[in-house]
Amino acid sequence: MIRLENLSKSFDSPEGTVRAVDNVTLEVPEGEIAVLLGPSGCGKTTTMKMVNRLVAPTSGKIYINGQDTDTYDVIQLRRELGYVIQQIGLFPNMTVEQNISVVPRLLGWSRQAQKDRAGELMRMVALDERLLSRFPKELSGGQQQRVGVARALAADPPVLLMDEPFGAIDPINREVIQDEFLKMQAKLKKTIMFVSHDIDEAVKMGDKIAIFREGRLEQYDDPDMLLSHPANPFIADFVGGDRELKRMRLTRVETAMDTRAPTVRADDTVANARAIMEQAGAEHIVVLDDSNRPMGLIEHVHAGDGATVCRDAARPLPEPVTADRDLRTAVSSMFTYDVDWMPVVDPDGGFVGIVTQDSIRNTLAHSRRSAPQQQGTA
């Protein structure tokens, strides 16, 4: 857990005292990612740098897992916090293995323990262990960034500080590394303070988002609350006019799907399919094979001869979407196939329901109405 209490930082300038961080209070719960977000110069990076005392606070308190950081020796504090920066910061004269082992070596680990940990972390960040003997200049930017993350995790710190860690990577690799990091975080459950300038990255990565302006914390909330209930016009403008599209990334298809959609077996007759549709008041029915996988669609108006077997009468279905995907993926598929609904399957391909444009709209509207108003503002 990271807790900031009335944290402030002032700098002297020719124009007078500048309040870079102004009385910020927030808490990052254990095992969660809090993204600090805001325009350039808003105080987000200064706030994070006060946690490991790269910048000394002017006033206020910082607690790591309940302990006041003023009671730490500054060197010991930094060794107990993982730190990842945009420029990666690998030592060019050290191999990958030596870079990863910097903190374990300072902590007095044996050489074998350092070697074992370096190999373990390379596997964790999806890098070939043969790269351990290479130097940073021999790696791609994405590989270097993975090594930077591995180094931050080397001594298994409970807390990570990440300053725009993926900002220098091209968009395709950034998306991949973000996904890999979230999978890793799901297992490791580190407490992470993450600085970003990208609202889409913040929505994807953060359990909580803190938006700063001119040194002040404007709102601190979970992503859906922040998007659906921005605390003021500045935040509404900052997160963008496409807030509902961003919210789709936060909601799983299973939340919006209809599990009551009518189905029929492939070897049933069209007459039976028509009867099921009429009973359900449905315009179409999904045809399932013997493994419960969707194999086609029969529409009431085009059902045809009642004696025909459904397998022979079925029309092709769009490619199903899995229940654990986000709503944005489902909407994208609907536009791709020019349909207003999609079949939904489980990870094994078994049919579990359908998701429609109406069900997505209703789900987003319901969560917006039911959310408590304007929580987490400073």
N, C-alpha and C positions, 0 to 999 in steps of 0.2 A: 504494500500500500504506500502511496505517496500522498502526503497532505501538505498543502501550502496554506498558511494562515497569515492574512494581511501582509502579503509579500510585496515589497516595493523596492525599486532601484532608481536612483537619481544620478545624473551625470552633470558635471559642470561644463558649460560652453561659453563662448564669448557673449552670447545673448542672455546668459543666465543659466539657472538650474533647469535641466530637462528631466521630466519624470518619465523614464522609459517604461517602467512597470509601476502601476498605481494600485496598491492595496488589493492584490489578487488573493482570493481564497477559493480553493477547489481541492477535491480529493479524487485520486485515481484508485478505484477499488483493486484489491489484490487479484491478479490474473487477468486484468482487463487492459485494453488499449485506449488511451485518451489522446486524441489528436488536437494539437494546438494549431489554430487556423486563423488567418487574417491577412490583410494587405501588408506589403513591405513596410517595415518600420513600426509595426504595431506592438512589438514587445514579446512576441511568442518565443523567439529564439533566446532572447535575454532571460525570459522566465525559465526556460529549460536549463540554461547554462548556470543558473543559480543553484539548481539541484545538486550538481557535482562541484559547485564552487569555482567553476571557471570564471564566473562573475560573482563578486561578493554582494550579498543583499545590503541595501541601505537600512531596511527594517523588515520585521516580520520573521516568521518561523517556517522551517521545512522539516518534515518528519518522514523518515523512511521506516516502514513497518513499526511505527510507533516511537521510534527513537529520534530525538532531536539531532539534526546533522551538525549542530554546533559542538556536540560532544565527541564527534569523530575527528581523528587526525585526517587532514585533507588528503594525504596520499592514500591512506587506508580506505577512505570513502570512495575515491575514484577507482580503486582496485576492486571494490565490491559492486560497482555499477557498470554494466555494459554500456558502451558508447559507440554509435554508428553515425557517420557524417556523410554528406553528399559527395564530398571529394574523396571518400573512402579512407584516405590517410594511411595506406599501407607503406611500410618502410621499403624503399626500392632496393636497398642493399641486402635484404633478407629474403629467404625463400618463403613460399606460402606456408610451409610448416612452421618456420621460425616466426612468421607474423602471427599465426594463430596462437602460438605458444608464449607470446610476450607476457601476459599476465600470469599464467601458471608458472612460468619460470621465475618471475618476481616473487611469487608466493611460495617458492621453494619446492615445487613438485619435482619428482624424479624424472629423468629423461624418458624413461619408458612410459610413465604416466602421461607426460606431455605428448609423446608420439601416439599413444593409444587414443588420447582425447582428440588430437588433430585428425586422425583417421575417422573417428566417430562423427566429428562435425562435418567433415567433407561429405560423408554419406548423407548426413542430415540436410545439407544445403544442396544436394543433388549434383555434386562435383566428383569427377574421377579422382581417386586417391593418387593416381600417377602424377597429378598436377602439384602434389606437395613439394616436389623438388624444384619446381620452376620459380622464377622471379616474377613479380607483378607485371613488368613490362611484356612478359610473354603470354599474358592472359588478355581476354577480351574485357570490355567494360563490365558486362554482365557477370563474368566470372570473378572479376575483382570485387564487385559489390557483394557477391555471395561470400567471398573470403572475408570481407569486412564484417558481415553479419556473424560468420563463424568465429572470428576473433572476439567479437563482443560477447559471445556465449561461452567462450573457452573455460572460464572459471565458474560456470553455472551461476551467474549472478541472479538474484531474485528480481532485480529491476533493470530495465533497459531504457536508455535515452537514445532517441533516433532523430537526428536533425536532417530532414529532407533526404532520407537514405536512398530513395530510388529516383530522385529528381534528375540525375545526370544520365539516366539510361533511356534508350530509345523506347517509344511507346509499346512496341510488341514485346520486347524483353521485360519491360517494366510490369506489364500485366502478368506475365508468367512468374516473375519473381515475387510479386505481391501475392499471387495465389499460393505459391510454395511457402511463403512466409506465414500466411494464415493457417495453412495445414500444420506447419511446425508449431505455431502458437497454440493451436487447439490441443496439442499434446503437452507442451511445456508449461503453459499457463503463466507466462511471465507478466509482471506488471510493467507496462510500457507507456512512456510519455513520448509522443511522436509529433514532430513539427512538420507541417506541410503548408503549401500555398494553394493546393489543388482540392477543390470541394469534392470532386468525384473520388479522388483518392481517400479523402477523409471519410466520406460516406461508406466506402468499401472497407476501409481498414479499422475504423474506430467503433468501439463500444460506446464511447462518449466523444463529443466534439465540443471544444472550447473556442469560441470566436472572440478575437481581440480587436480592439480599435484604440489607437493612440494610448496604448499602455493599460487600458482598462479591459476587464473581462465583461463582454456584453451579454453572452449567454453560454451556459454549459449544460448540455442535454444529450440524450441519446439521439442518434441521427434522425430517426423518424419524427421525434418531437420537434427537433430543430427545423426540419423541412416543412412539417405540417403547421407548426405554430411558431414562426420566427418572432422574436421578442420585440422587434422594432423595425422600422423601414430600412435602416442600414443593413440589418441581417437579411431581410427579405431580398434586398437588391444584391447583396454579396453572394448568396447561395443561388441566385438566378431565377429567371421566370419559369424554368422547366422543373420546378420543385417536384411536381407529381411524377415526372419521368424518373427523377433521381430516387424517389421513394420506391419505385418498382424494383430497384436493385435490392432493397432491404426486405422484400416480402417474397416468401416462397410460394410457388404455384399451388402447393397443397393447401395453403391458407384460403385460396380463392376458388378451389375446384368444387364441382358438384359431383358428389359420389353417388347420386341417385339416377344418373343417366341410364336410360334403358339399354340393355344388351340382349343379344341372341346368339346362340351357338351356330357354327358354320353349317352343321348338318340339319338344322331346323328348316322348316318351310317358310317361304315368304308370307304365307297366310298367317302363320304364328307370329312372325315379326310384325305384321301389320296390326294384329290384335294387341300386341304389347305396346306398340306406339299409341294406339287409340286409347288404351287404358291409362297410359302415362300422359296423354295430351302432348306427345312429342312429334316433331316433324321428321325426325330421323332416328336411327338406331345403329349402334356399333356392333359389328359382327366379330365374334371372338373365336379363335381356333382352340384346339384341345388343350393348349398350354395357357389359356386365358390371355393370349396376346391379341391385340386388335389387328384384324386383317382386312377390314373393309367397312363400308357404310351403305346402308339402305335408306333411301329417303321415301317418305310416305307417298309423295306424288309420283314417284318413279318406281314404285315397288314391283310392278309387273305381275306376272302370272303367280297366283297363290300357291300353286303346286311346285314351283321352282325351289330348289335348295338355295339357302342364303349364300352359300359359298359361291354359287354360280351367278347370283344376282348382285352381289356386292360390288360397289364402286370403290376405287382407291381412296385411302385416307391420307391426309397430310402426315408427315413424319411426326410421331408422338413427342411430347415434351415430358421429361421426368419430373416427378413431384417435388424434387429437391432443388430444381432450378429456380431462378428468380423470375418475377413477372415480366421484367423487361425482355428476357429471352422468349417468353411465350408470346408477347406482343410482336416482337420481331418476326417470329415464325408465322404469325397470323398474316402479317403484311407480305411475307415472302410467298405464302401459298394463297393469298387473297381469300381468306376465310374469316369468319367471325368467332370461331371456336376451335379448340385443339384437343385431341385425345391426350390423356395423362397416364403415364405408366410408372411403375415402381422400378427400382434399379435392375430388376431381373426382366423387365419388359412386360410384366403383367398389368393389365388394364385396371385402373383405380378410379377413373372418373373423367370428366371433361372440364376445361376452363374456357370461359367465354369472355368477350369484351364487356358484357354487362356484369359478370361476376367480378371481374377485375375492378371495374369502376365502383361497384358497391362495396368491395372490400376496402379500397382506399378511402372512400367516403366514410365508411363506418369507423375506421381507425382514427380518422381525423376528427369525427364528432365525439368519439368516446374518450379521446386523450384529454388529460387534465390540462387546463390552460396555463401556458407560459411558465413552465417550471424551469428551474435551474438558471435564472438570470442572476447577474451579479448585483 
